């Protein structure tokens, strides 16, 4: 299992942390991808994304949502009553999220049969009522008229284990279909397929080999995907040889940070002048389809590190104002 913790380090939800630890500890050998509120499938608010989105060749897409409140009753058709407050129905949120997944996967002609209108991707959905007993969850199934499966604080580990147990026979998703599901849902298909066009003939030139290498790396390299979708609570160093995708990874990381933390100021610093338009294009290619809006470029600075010292100028402008003659004198 490939684990994408996203912004889990910044989360204060103990229930989600415990379920994540269980998934990491017990399912490392299960083929697939497990993300914390990743992929968001275009949701601009993480609260509308299930806690964990798993994609496995055997089980397809598995959505696990962890409710860290003791649910008491249904307050309205879209709200639940917990201790002293109301929260949106996680049952509806998970069901709506699956609808968004279907809409995205239905555009892939390999995964969706347009003639029969059948999506060849299995799904499983589970709500974990982390603060409710088994008896309470049994009553809540009827009170809340749940659409999705439900687990309690007494049996959530067993239910998740059953959910992820490999089914007998050949998995519904072969390698190609699995890759398509992952890249369609996390949005990298739009970015990477247009960025790297591998040659379809036998590579002959250096550029042919480089293009083929780039395409293969982004299809097969799990570590790069994990790095791209991790927003660590601290510094992170990414090293790689020329042509291994550092620019794309950092562009994706910038777009993800801007999406999840729109109030952050982001600095993308580079040393090759030709990268300016490429970096902005990469950020746009991921951000716009995922959020249905343009990036706020006042929050993202894409700057060259050296001459004519745009970073230095930007810092000076911020510190002393926009006195061009003074800043020009400094440079």
For each residue, the residues with C-beta under 8 A, 3 or more apart:
1: 23 24 27 28 29 30 31 32 33 34 54 56
2: 32 33 34 222 225 226
3: 23 24 34 35 226
4: 33 34 35 36 38 225 226 229 230
5: 8 9 20 36 230
6: 35 36 37 38 229 230 231 260
7: 10 11 36 37 46 231 260
8: 5 11 16 17 20 36
9: 5 231 232 233
10: 7 231 233
11: 7 8 16 17 36
12:
13: 16 17 51 66 68
14: 17 18 68
15: 18 19 66 67 68 128 130 131
16: 8 11 13 19 20 36 51 52 66 68
17: 8 11 13 14 20 21
18: 14 15 21 22 130
19: 15 16 22 23 51 52 64 66 128 130 156 160
20: 5 8 16 17 23 24 36 52
21: 17 18 24 25
22: 18 19 25 26 157 160
23: 1 3 19 20 26 27 34 52 54 160
24: 1 3 20 21 27 28
25: 21 22 28
26: 22 23 161
27: 1 23 24 30 34 164
28: 1 24 25
29: 1
30: 1 27 56 164 166
31: 1 56 57 58
32: 1 2 54 55 56 57 59 178
33: 1 2 4 54 55 56 182 225
34: 1 2 3 4 23 27 52 53 54
35: 3 4 6 38 39 52 53 54 186 229
36: 4 5 6 7 8 11 16 20 51 52
37: 6 7 40 46 49 50 51 52 53
38: 4 6 35 49 53 186 229
39: 35 53 185 186 187
40: 37 43 44 46 49 259 290
41: 49 97 100 101 104 185
42: 100 104 187 289 290 291 292
43: 40 46 48 49 97 100
44: 40 259 291 292
45: 48 49
46: 7 37 40 43 49 260
47: 88 93
48: 43 45 93 96 97
49: 37 38 40 41 43 45 46 53 97
50: 37 53 63 64 65 93 94 97
51: 13 16 19 36 37 64 65 66 128
52: 16 19 20 23 34 35 36 37 62 63 64 65 66
53: 34 35 37 38 39 49 50 61 62 63 185
54: 1 23 32 33 34 35 59 61 62 63 64 164
55: 32 33 60 61 62 178 181 182 185
56: 1 30 31 32 33 59 60 62 164 171 173
57: 31 32 171 172 173 174 175 178
58: 31 166 167 171 172 173
59: 32 54 56 62 122 124 163 164 166 167
60: 55 56 121 122 123 124 172 173 181
61: 53 54 55 98 101 121 122 123 124 181 185
62: 52 53 54 55 56 59 123 124 125 126 163 164
63: 50 52 53 54 94 97 98 123 124 125 126
64: 19 50 51 52 54 126 128 160 163
65: 50 51 52 90 93 94 125 126 127 128
66: 13 15 16 19 51 52 128 130
67: 15 71 87 90 127 128 129 130 131
68: 13 14 15 16 130 131
69: 82 83 85 87 131
70: 82 83 131 132
71: 67 80 81 82 129 131 132 136 140 144
72: 80 81 82 83
73: 80 81 143
74: 77 79 80 81 89 143 144 145
75: 79 80 81 86
76: 79
77: 74 89
78: 88 89 92
79: 74 75 76 86 87 88 89
80: 71 72 73 74 75 86 87 88 89 90 144
81: 71 72 73 74 75 86
82: 69 70 71 72 85 86 87
83: 69 70 72
84:
85: 69 82
86: 75 79 80 81 82
87: 67 69 79 80 82 90
88: 47 78 79 80 92 93
89: 74 77 78 79 80 92 93 144
90: 65 67 80 87 93 94 127
91: 94 95 127 144 146 147 148
92: 78 88 89 95 96 147
93: 47 48 50 65 88 89 90 96 97
94: 50 63 65 90 91 97 98 125 127 147 148
95: 91 92 98 99 125 147 148
96: 48 92 93 99 100
97: 41 43 48 49 50 63 93 94 100 101
98: 61 63 94 95 101 102 123 125
99: 95 96 102 103
100: 41 42 43 96 97 103 104
101: 41 61 97 98 104 105 123 185
102: 98 99 105 106 119
103: 99 100 106 107
104: 41 42 100 101 107 184 185
105: 101 102 108 111 112 119 121 181 184 185
106: 102 103 111 112 119
107: 103 104 112 184
108: 105 111 112 180 184
109: 112 114
110: 176 177 180
111: 105 106 108 119 120 121 177 180 181 184
112: 105 106 107 108 109 118 119 120
113: 116 117 118 119 120
114: 109 117
115:
116: 113
117: 113 114
118: 112 113
119: 102 105 106 111 112 113
120: 111 112 113 172 177
121: 60 61 105 111 172 173 177 181
122: 59 60 61 172 173
123: 60 61 62 63 98 101
124: 59 60 61 62 63 149 163
125: 62 63 65 94 95 98 147 148 149
126: 62 63 64 65 148 149 150 151 159 160 163
127: 65 67 90 91 94 146 148 149 150 151
128: 15 19 51 64 65 66 67 150 151 156 159 160
129: 67 71 132 136 137 140 150 151 152 153
130: 15 18 19 66 67 68 153 156
131: 15 67 68 69 70 71 153
132: 70 71 129 136 137 140 152 153
133: 136 137 152 153 154
134: 137 138 152 154 155
135: 138 139
136: 71 129 132 133 139 140 152
137: 129 132 133 134 140 141 150 151 152
138: 134 135 141 142
139: 135 136 142 143
140: 71 129 132 136 137 143 144 146 150
141: 137 138 144 146 150
142: 138 139 145
143: 73 74 139 140
144: 71 74 80 89 91 140 141
145: 74 142
146: 91 127 140 141 149 150
147: 91 92 94 95 125
148: 91 94 95 125 126 127
149: 124 125 126 127 146 159
150: 126 127 128 129 137 140 141 146
151: 126 127 128 129 137 155 156 159 160
152: 129 132 133 134 136 137 155 156
153: 129 130 131 132 133 156
154: 133 134
155: 134 151 152 158 159
156: 19 128 130 151 152 153 159 160
157: 22 160 161
158: 155 161 162
159: 126 128 149 151 155 156 162 163
160: 19 22 23 64 126 128 151 156 157 163 164
161: 26 157 158 164 165
162: 158 159 165
163: 59 62 64 124 126 159 160
164: 27 30 54 56 59 62 160 161
165: 161 162
166: 30 58 59 171
167: 58 59 171
168:
169:
170:
171: 56 57 58 166 167 174
172: 57 58 60 120 121 122 177
173: 56 57 58 60 121 122 177 178 181
174: 57 171 177 178
175: 57 178 179
176: 110 179 180
177: 110 111 120 121 172 173 174 180 181
178: 32 55 57 173 174 175 181 182
179: 175 176 182 183 219
180: 108 110 111 176 177 183 184 189
181: 55 60 61 105 111 121 173 177 178 184 185
182: 33 55 178 179 185 186 225
183: 179 180 186 188 189 192
184: 104 105 107 108 111 180 181 189
185: 39 41 53 55 61 101 104 105 181 182
186: 35 38 39 182 183 225 229
187: 39 42 190 191 286 289 290
188: 183 191 192 218 225 228 252 286
189: 180 183 184 192 193
190: 187 193 194 285 286 289
191: 187 188 194 195 248 252 282 285 286
192: 183 188 189 195 196 218 248
193: 189 190 196 197
194: 190 191 197 285
195: 191 192 214 248 282 285
196: 192 193 211 214 215 218
197: 193 194 211 215
198: 211 212 214 215 216
199: 203 208 211 212
200:
201: 204 208
202:
203: 199 208 209 211 212
204: 201 208
205: 208 209
206: 209 210
207: 210 211
208: 199 201 203 204 205 211 212
209: 203 205 206 212 213
210: 206 207 213 214 243
211: 196 197 198 199 203 207 208 214 215
212: 198 199 203 208 209 215 216
213: 209 210 216 217 243
214: 195 196 198 210 211 217 218 243 245
215: 196 197 198 211 212 218 219
216: 198 212 213 219 220
217: 213 214 220 221 224 244 245
218: 188 192 196 214 215 221 224 245 248
219: 179 215 216
220: 216 217
221: 217 218 224 225 245
222: 2 225 226
223: 226 227
224: 217 218 221 227 228 244 245 249
225: 2 4 33 182 186 188 221 222 228 229
226: 2 3 4 222 223 229 230
227: 223 224 230 236 238 249 253
228: 188 224 225 249 252 253 256
229: 4 6 35 38 186 225 226 252 256
230: 4 5 6 226 227 236
231: 6 7 9 10 253 256 257 260 261
232: 9 235 236
233: 9 10
234:
235: 232
236: 227 230 232
237:
238: 227 246 249 250
239:
240: 244 245 246
241: 244
242:
243: 210 213 214
244: 217 224 240 241
245: 214 217 218 221 224 240 248 249
246: 238 240 249 250
247: 250 251 270 275 278 279 282
248: 191 192 195 218 245 251 252 282
249: 224 227 228 238 245 246 252 253
250: 238 246 247 253 254 268 279
251: 247 248 254 255 268 279 282 283 286
252: 188 191 228 229 248 249 255 256 282 286
253: 227 228 231 249 250 256 257
254: 250 251 257 258 266 268 279 283 300
255: 251 252 258 259 282 283 286 287 290 295
256: 228 229 231 252 253 259 260 286
257: 231 253 254 260 261 264 266
258: 254 255 261 262 264 266 283 287 295 296 299 300
259: 40 44 255 256 262 287 290 291
260: 6 7 46 231 256 257
261: 231 257 258 264
262: 258 259 296 299
263: 299
264: 257 258 261 299
265: 299 301
266: 254 257 258 299 300 301
267: 301 303 311
268: 250 251 254 279 283 300 301 302 303
269: 303 304 305 311
270: 247 275 276 279 302 303 304 305
271: 304 305 306
272: 275
273: 276 304
274: 277 278
275: 247 270 272 278 279
276: 270 273 279 280 302 304
277: 274 280 281
278: 247 274 275 281 282
279: 247 250 251 254 268 270 275 276 282 283 302
280: 276 277 283 284 302
281: 277 278 284 285
282: 191 195 247 248 251 252 255 278 279 285 286
283: 251 254 255 258 268 279 280 286 287 295 300 302
284: 280 281 287 288 294 295
285: 190 191 194 195 281 282 288 289
286: 187 188 190 191 251 252 255 256 282 283 289 290
287: 255 258 259 283 284 290 291 294 295
288: 284 285 291 292 293 294 295
289: 42 187 190 285 286 292
290: 40 42 187 255 259 286 287
291: 42 44 259 287 288
292: 42 44 288 289
293: 288
294: 284 287 288 297
295: 255 258 283 284 287 288 299 300
296: 258 262 299 300
297: 294 300
298:
299: 258 262 263 264 265 266 295 296
300: 254 258 266 268 283 295 296 297
301: 265 266 267 268 314
302: 268 270 276 279 280 283
303: 267 268 269 270 310 311 314
304: 269 270 271 273 276 307 310 311
305: 269 270 271 311
306: 271 309
307: 304
308: 313 331
309: 306 312 313 331
310: 303 304 313 314
311: 267 269 303 304 305 314 315
312: 309 315 316 330 331
313: 308 309 310 316 317 327 331
314: 301 303 310 311 317 318
315: 311 312 318 319
316: 312 313 319 320 326 327 330
317: 313 314 320 321 322 327
318: 314 315
319: 315 316
320: 316 317 323 326 327
321: 317
322: 317 327
323: 320 326 327
324: 327 328
325: 328 329
326: 316 320 323 329 330
327: 313 316 317 320 322 323 324 330 331
328: 324 325 331
329: 325 326
330: 312 316 326 327
331: 308 309 312 313 327 328
